[in-house]
Amino acid sequence: MREILYLNNDWKYSDNFEDDMILPGYGDSTMEVVRIPHTVAVTPFNYFDDRIYQKVSCYRKSFNAEQSWKGKRIKLCFMGAAHEANVFFNGQLLGTHSSGYTSFSFDITDRIRFDGPNCLVVKLDSRESLNVPPFGFVVDYMTYGGIYRDVLIELTDKTYIEDSFVYTTVPAVYNASEDAKEIAPKAVGSFINAKIKISGDIKGCTLKHYLKRVSGVMPGGEKDEYENRVLMAETSANETNDFSYHTLPVCVWDVTNPALYDYEIELVKDEKIIDSKTERFGFRSARFVADGFYLNGRKLKIRGLNRHQSYPYVGYAMPSSMQVEDARILKEELGVNAVRCSHYPQSQDFINECDRIGLLVFMEFPGWQHIGDEAWKEQAIVNEKEMIIQYRNHPSIIIWGVRINESADDDEFYKKTNEVAHELDPSRQTGGVKASGKMHTFEDVYTYNDFSFEGTKNGCQKKKAVTPDMNKGYLVTEYNGHMYPTKSFDDENHRKEHAIRHVKVMDAIAGEHDIAGGFGWCMFDYNTHKDFGSGDRICYHGVMDMFRNPKMAAFAYGMQQDEENVLEISSSMDIGEHPAGIREDIWIFTNADSVKMYKNNLFIKEYKREDTPFKNLKHGPILVDDFVGDQLYENEKFSKGMADAVKRALNIAATSGMGKLGFRDYITGAKLLTLYKMSVKDVVDMYQKYIGDWGGKATSFKFEAIKDGKVVKTLVKETVSDVRLETIVSSEKLYEGRTYDVASIRIRAVDQNGNVLPYFNECVKAKTEGAIELIGPKTIPLRGGMAGLYVKTRRRQGSKGKLHLKLEASEKIKKDIEFTVMEGEGRNV
């Protein structure tokens, strides 16, 4: 039977490689002991030279083979090593792998020793001078180095299942007009197609195929034949086996109900199971056509963000739990239904979680603008083949990116990449991300980075202005990003403009019936090379910072879902933040039915969902346009008409300044002076009473989000009287399983009402004890009132760990977080 053994612990590492390091007898006692995932360089947060991780390094590991392995096929697997790995086993070269983003393996059956330790050595080249994608010119992201994904041994019988690919043919289940958030699960008969490759002596072997549902809600009253393991067929085994079955009603995989099934294969000989393999998949139909994207027959507008797989300090080297956490943040906090893996295949753990929670995936092979020589192109084709074979069973993946991101036309090369994709996976369409319109297109979908919006034009280009073939699908793969970089510590107006630009593009795309959707650039800030970013080695293009703390733009996405209540205001309501004390536009970000606004506990106005100017979005931001309410009518003895006229003038002055008052408003002013016998001072005092905040009693604003007639969230903006540390911990339960586990701790300085303090820039000191340790520095500055850190488990250090946080400027502001560390896979599965 098949068995997986992880080799993530007890590696020796050196950041210099010497030829004699490959020898089993090399004295490695002075080398650093590390665990996988590992980075070749722990980097500063910013302002560091990217050459810090560009080196030729060495990894060594000794292990003993169990006697029970004899007679087995033994395969050594690396899930990811950046970027060129020469692997030596017992002093002999097994081979070279030249892609940092796909897995690779070697058969060591005939090389392994049972009479003593085996020596595994990896010479790892992470220099960006390699002639492999994405290298050859400049790259707008740091590529890091290290064995940063799992290393394992796979044991099987010498006759074994080498590869299995499962895909489905699903009829239209939902009507095209059904709303993605309101549909109910449906069941349908479907076809399941399987391609199974067997290696070894197949004489006398048979294949058994089983189907079992593992997640998803079946519609009410429908019988689920596959809730228990069901035998679909038993057939004689060949080297290549193609199968197609019609199923009884199954529940389709959808963004609202991600139903997953296990396709279990057993290889049987002499009535004994000699190998088995399980592929988790989903029944679903995903098609891009001329008028958009259809999932299971229902038209669905893709709303997504791009993601890099990097983290502060350790680059790519994070275990499963952090990959899973990013998928959760995208789905639950950012409310998107899709993610683009830019610009390379990302962790299987991340994609597994996208499968589980219903997050659509655009997967592309490595590259960024540059196309190299023929050897480079040959390696790109290898990368593409590896990507498709390794990831094609994931139902969340809806399209393959088979063109180097933003590269020039190369007809021969791109004819080949498309042929390869369709040959290896006939079930999915292809796209190729372009930076210009009307380019040569061999892909099924015209995928385009639309950076046309610069703040004033329409949020996106028309499809007909970009694609040369209106009969093909069209998808926007990037927007905003470098057009308006925004830091979490920028001034309020800048952060607000960033958010509204994302809204305007989303709204424009939503209004175009023939655009399948769009992916904003990008999920979070990331480290980059000197040629890009803000000079400090960071691209501030994210709707979140590097620690996944939300900028204001994050709420523009989060408010588009209905599962979590969202309420945020684009302003601190402090007029001194704005030039001349003019408030300018203030936006309410919410997914509620309405929001009630109060000033000093006096009701001002109720803003309703339909008040938004962004009519194409289900939930668009709402502009705050009233700071007065009915107070003038109630307090000043004005007629209703006069009260409304004065209120209009006061609100214009508050949001736009006196210079924006019109002729109508000056007539109102004249009436105040003549008909109501008010002096100029009286008018100024009235402005100060209802609008101005200077010199008077501090003003408190309260906002209540109303959903189904109930207050579901409250937000208060008032003078800061207390500073607190707020932490969001990914999990307080950690697992020592196939490797170490990591928890993220997002830190925010907030006021007494939970509002982030964007100009609070003090430092937090962190200290650990027990079974956890810090990743990165012990002193962390708040940037934009926010920061973050990571803790990892320590082997054999007990079951309890504690993190102590203390604000450096105040002994009173501190927080302790306790962690429980357990043995087992837990979140690392």
Secondary structure, 3 states (H helix, E strand, C coil): CCEEEECCCCEEEECCCCHHHHCCCCCCCCCEEECCCCCCCCCCCCCCCHHHHCCEEEEEEEECCCHHHCCCEEEEEECCEECEEEEEECCEEEEEECCCCCCEEEECCCCCCCCCCEEEEEEEECCCCCCCCCCCCCCCCCCCCEECCCEEEEEECCCEEEEEEEEEECCCCCCCCCCCCCCCCCEECCEEEEEEEEECCCCCEEEEEEEEEEECCCCCCCCCCCCCCEEEEEEECCCEEEEEEECCCEECECCCCECEEEEEEEEEECCEEEEEEEEEECCCCEEEECCEEEECCEECCEEEEEECCCECCCECCCCHHHHHHHHHHHHHHCCCCEEEECCCCCCHHHHHHHHHHCCEEEEECCCCCCCCCHHHHHHHHHHHHHHHHHHCCCCCEEEEECCCCCCCCCHHHHHHHHHHHHHHCCCCEEEEEECCCCCCCCCCEEEEECCCCCCCCCCCCCHHHCCCCCCCEEEEEECEHHHCCCCCCCCHHHHHHHHHHHHHHHHHHHCCCCCCEEEEECCCCEECCCCCCCCCCEECCCCECCCCCECHHHHHHHCCCCCCCCEEECCCCCHHHCHHHCCCCCEEEECCCEEEEEECCEEEEEEEHHHCCCCCCCCCCEECCCCCCCHHHHHCCCCHHHHHHHHHHHHHHHHHCHHHCCHHHHHHHHHHHHCCCCCHHHHHHHHHHHCCCCCCCCCCEEEEEEECCEEEEEEEECCCCCCEEEEEECCCEEEECCCCCEEEEEEEEECCCCCECCCCCCEEEEEEEECEEEECCCEEECECCEEEEEEEECCCCCCEEEEEEEECCCCCCEEEEEEEEEECCHHHC
